[in-house]
Amino acid sequence: MTTTKAAQAKVEYDAFLAACPSRQLLARISDKWVVLVLCALGGDDSPGRAMRYSEIARLLAGVSQKMLTQTLRSLERDGLLTRTVTPTVPVTVSYELTDLGLSLHHMTRGLRSWAQTHMAEVLANRDDYDAR
């Protein structure tokens, strides 16, 4: 894509418009399992690492096999992660963030950190609200 086409394409996306495809992407990346998968694959301080399906499933307590599979497939389709199959016995499948996925991981890591840091305050606010 030429620079002018790329610049023009950026101007045309407006997530406030119902028909804008960026709204679908925003919906996908705001999903809790997407955020947690990106955080898991991105690590806390490392530039990202490959993980097997079972490692991801163990780390994400409460995710169903169906939901994890759907999440990984959607992230692969969007180019945020790669799926590598190694012909061993049994076959080894690993997942790793792409450069695009790593760029999004940096934001989701901040979101996860904010949620963990402010959870006590949010819970107190909920209690105050519910008491009224």
C-alpha positions as CSV (number, residue, x, y, z in Angstrom):
1,M,0.0,0.0,0.0
2,T,1.4,3.4,-0.9
3,T,1.9,6.1,1.7
4,T,-1.0,8.1,0.4
5,K,-3.4,5.1,0.4
6,A,-2.3,4.3,4.0
7,A,-2.9,7.8,5.1
8,Q,-6.2,7.9,3.4
9,A,-7.3,4.6,4.9
10,K,-6.4,5.9,8.4
11,V,-8.7,8.9,7.9
12,E,-11.6,6.8,6.8
13,Y,-11.8,4.7,10.0
14,D,-14.0,6.1,12.6
15,A,-15.0,3.7,15.5
16,F,-17.9,6.0,16.4
17,L,-19.6,5.0,13.1
18,A,-21.7,1.8,13.4
19,A,-20.5,0.4,10.0
20,C,-16.8,1.1,10.6
21,P,-14.7,-2.1,10.7
22,S,-12.5,-0.6,13.4
23,R,-15.5,-1.0,15.7
24,Q,-15.3,-4.8,15.2
25,L,-11.6,-4.8,16.0
26,L,-12.2,-2.7,19.1
27,A,-14.9,-5.2,20.2
28,R,-12.4,-8.0,19.7
29,I,-9.5,-6.5,21.5
30,S,-11.6,-5.4,24.5
31,D,-12.7,-9.0,25.2
32,K,-11.3,-10.2,28.6
33,W,-9.8,-13.4,27.1
34,V,-8.1,-11.5,24.3
35,V,-6.5,-9.1,26.8
36,L,-5.4,-12.1,29.1
37,V,-4.0,-14.1,26.2
38,L,-2.0,-11.1,25.0
39,C,-0.7,-10.5,28.5
40,A,0.2,-14.2,28.9
41,L,2.1,-14.3,25.6
42,G,3.7,-10.9,26.0
43,G,5.1,-11.7,29.5
44,D,5.7,-9.0,32.1
45,D,9.1,-7.7,31.2
46,S,10.2,-9.9,28.2
47,P,9.6,-9.1,24.6
48,G,7.2,-12.0,24.4
49,R,7.6,-15.8,24.3
50,A,6.1,-18.8,22.6
51,M,3.7,-20.8,24.6
52,R,1.9,-24.1,24.1
53,Y,-1.9,-24.3,24.3
54,S,-1.8,-26.2,27.6
55,E,0.5,-23.5,29.1
56,I,-1.9,-20.8,28.1
57,A,-4.9,-22.8,29.4
58,R,-3.2,-23.4,32.8
59,L,-2.3,-19.7,33.2
60,L,-5.8,-18.4,32.3
61,A,-7.9,-20.0,35.1
62,G,-11.5,-20.3,34.1
63,V,-11.2,-20.2,30.3
64,S,-13.0,-23.0,28.5
65,Q,-11.3,-25.0,25.8
66,K,-13.8,-23.7,23.3
67,M,-13.3,-20.1,24.3
68,L,-9.5,-20.3,24.3
69,T,-9.5,-22.0,20.9
70,Q,-11.8,-19.3,19.4
71,T,-9.7,-16.6,21.0
72,L,-6.4,-17.9,19.6
73,R,-7.9,-18.4,16.1
74,S,-9.3,-14.9,16.0
75,L,-6.0,-13.4,17.1
76,E,-4.2,-15.5,14.5
77,R,-6.7,-14.3,11.8
78,D,-6.1,-10.7,12.7
79,G,-2.3,-11.2,12.5
80,L,-1.7,-10.6,16.2
81,L,-0.2,-14.0,16.9
82,T,1.3,-16.9,15.0
83,R,0.6,-20.6,15.4
84,T,3.5,-22.9,14.8
85,V,3.1,-26.6,14.4
86,T,6.2,-28.8,15.0
87,P,6.0,-32.3,13.6
88,T,6.9,-34.3,16.7
89,V,5.1,-37.2,18.4
90,P,2.7,-35.9,19.6
91,V,2.6,-32.8,17.4
92,T,3.7,-29.6,19.2
93,V,1.7,-26.5,18.7
94,S,2.9,-23.1,20.0
95,Y,1.6,-19.6,19.9
96,E,3.7,-16.4,19.8
97,L,2.8,-12.7,19.4
98,T,3.7,-11.0,16.1
99,D,5.1,-7.5,16.1
100,L,1.6,-6.2,15.7
101,G,0.5,-8.3,18.7
102,L,3.4,-7.1,20.8
103,S,2.4,-3.5,20.0
104,L,-1.1,-4.2,21.3
105,H,0.3,-6.2,24.3
106,H,2.1,-3.1,25.6
107,M,-1.3,-1.4,26.0
108,T,-3.1,-4.4,27.4
109,R,-0.3,-4.9,30.0
110,G,-1.1,-1.4,31.2
111,L,-4.8,-2.1,31.4
112,R,-4.2,-5.3,33.4
113,S,-1.9,-3.4,35.7
114,W,-4.4,-0.6,36.3
115,A,-7.2,-3.2,37.0
116,Q,-5.0,-5.0,39.6
117,T,-3.8,-1.8,41.2
118,H,-7.2,-0.2,41.5
119,M,-9.4,-3.2,42.3
120,A,-9.7,-2.5,46.0
121,E,-10.9,1.1,45.3
122,V,-13.4,-0.1,42.7
123,L,-14.8,-2.7,45.1
124,A,-15.1,-0.1,47.8
125,N,-17.0,2.2,45.4
126,R,-19.3,-0.7,44.5
127,D,-20.1,-1.3,48.1
128,D,-20.8,2.4,48.7
129,Y,-23.1,2.5,45.7
130,D,-24.9,-0.7,46.6
131,A,-25.4,0.6,50.2
132,R,-27.3,3.7,48.9
